[in-house]
Amino acid sequence: MTALQRALPGGPSQIGAVRCSGFLDYRAGAGMRRVIGVALLAAASLLAQDEMVELGGWRAQEGDDARWAAPDFDDSGWNVAAPLSAGSGAFWTSGWAPVTWYRVTYRIPSEWRGISLALGIWKLDDAYEVFAGGVKIGEFGTLPPPGIQDNRAVTAFSFRRVAFRIPPEACRDGEVRIAVRRWRLPGANSWELYEVAPFPNQLPVIGLTGTVQREREIRVTRTYIRGLPGMLELLLTFACGGLCLAMRRRGEDTELLWAGLALLALGAQTALWLPMTLGDWPKTALLPLAWIFLTGTASSLFLGWFLAEMIPEWRRWIRWVSIPIALTASTAGISSPLIIGSRMGLLAVALVCAWEIWRCHRRGIAVVLAVAMKPWLQLFTGTSSGWNSLNYYSVGPFLISLRRTSDALIALAIATLLYARVRRERAQRQEVTRDLEAARRVQEALLGNAEAASSAFAVDAVYLPAREVGGDFYQTLPGEDGSLLVVVGDVAGKGLQAAMLVASVIGSLRNEFSRAPGEVLAHLNRSLLGQARGGFVTCCCARFDPDGTVTVANAGHLAPYAGGCEVEVEAGLPLGIAAGMEYAEVRLAMVEPFLLVSDGVVEAASETGELFGFERTRGISGKTAGEIAAAAQAWGQNDDITVVAVRRIG
Amino acid sequence: MSMVTPTKTKVETSGDLAVMRFEGDITSHSEEAVLGKYKELGAGTAKILLDFTKVPYLNSSGIALVIQLLMAASKIPQKVVCFGLSAHFVKVFTMLGLAKYTTLHPDEAAAKAAVQ
């Protein structure tokens, strides 16, 4: 049984949710089998040109009256439905009436009489009914009865090619009178011509049923082939959007987030074309309108916010301006000063942003061109029906949409720019990380001289910087007399700047000749004046002598602990603040363990903000340096931690 | 510390007395809240009260800002007293040897009495 035989005699049928009755073999065939078959059918159709003709000479009338289907109705007063432009089969009406009737009378050639005939309608939005000889022979979608305006009752917003069988009884006196009652989404004038204008031979055809059926299959397959560039452009847009999101680090790279979302929304908007062209979706007008509005608004808004991120100094106003522009620019297809104004606004913003991006990111010239091109294309290809024809061009067997191509180019340009930028920034970050790691090793080498203790004292030191490098420091400087000078300090601040000051302090300490803690601090203070740049350095210096005494001076640092008690030392101003400072010394008997810590221990803070504090520090001051540092770190490290414990040997 | 709260500063003036009420952590990001607000004080300000009642935490960079304020005030000279510091930071301020530049008081009444 052939497809044609299966379809005959053409009773009503349901395909998906779009009701199509009276047509022939509406179902899509199996992909590859269909393509091969259509190639053969195309060859056959060349041999059958005289079995099918274009059906011209239509007359059109806006309004709705059931009597207009009657074969004897006099339509001589109706307008001639002229094609919009040469080669176009689109029927031009004002675009605002929901229902339009078309009528035509076809004189059947004598050689066709008695043979099964069919009518092929290749493109007619949105839903319609077809009458032959006053009898309804089929419909595409559903529409309300004449006289009832109920837009909710209409289904069919796709662009399927349909063939309708003409029953023999509809042909009288060697002619057939055909009437088409068409409903269209009110005001959707640009939709009417969607994908129509560049197609030649879009007029309905009439001919032998088998020939019309073959022609329909050829045209359906041709639609698939023509849509290939659009498919590739769509995939490219989605891929670029996905790439932008994949490159983004969590909580950072906001421009990648907005760019990725903009491109995905752009792709989603374009993707509506797929089911409308190749399938039965959507079933109601609300869905595509809502889809276009939401995805259009989202893409314009996110594109604007992406541009805002690229131009930080204008970020705030670009973000705000993007909102009204996005809301109005997305209502494609409705001609009004508001829409044109919003698109001109979008154009102005895009041009300004393009200039700024070019100025700041010279390599982003592709983005500049793409961004500048987008609103122009939107303006001239989507504002009215007449201009919509500028959107589509046939290149060989393919259909090129300027809008889809521009979307893909924008996606490609943005993704390329951002990819290059991300790669560059990540390389720079890696370089900085390597530099910091090198700085950390240098600092470790500078600080790690705990082994250089004297033969009389053992030093147990732990240093835990909060970042790669720290602002804490300690030094142990053994003297020829068997004494040991221990210096522990803290540069206000953290990170590289503090670490650089630490290096300076250590350099000064290593060149220090005095063994008197007060003098050491005074000398350090002098060397740091002007270097601290508004900050300061706290420092505690202790000299351990072989006779069992320890001499301490303090410049704003935490007091040391001896035998679990805090040592009372006169507080002096931190280093680097005021000139001419003198630091008092206190001499006491060495009590083990003698502990010096930085504020990273006492100011370790828990999740609730509770500080580790002086009491806890004093309580564990008898433990090893490692245990004390670990306790503070576990409490919640938020600053460099330094613990130095000194014990006598023997 | 899980999260640093931004610093706000409210300045109240009465005659030659100004009270700078800090709120939030004082850190390296508090320069405008500490030094910026100090610089906005009128030339006739002779006594300054620093209110730390609503300051849960000062890190070393924040303390550096307070010290810079104290240094600047000592050059004019202006008398500066602090109140409302937690016991922890009273100890920290004491260890910093700031007695020459400021005095520490438990509350506003004691601080006001100290500058009269």
Interface residues (C-beta under 8 A of the other chain):
Chain A: G471 D490 V491 A492 G493 G534 G535 F536 T538 N554 A555 G556 H557 L558 A559 E570 A571 G572 L573 P574 I577 A578 D599 V602 E603 A605 E607 T608 G609 L611 G613 F614 G636 N638 D639
Chain B: M1 S2 S28 P56 Y57 N59 S60 S61 I63 A64 L65 I67 Q68 M71 H88 K91 V92 T94 M95 L96 G97 L98 A99 K100
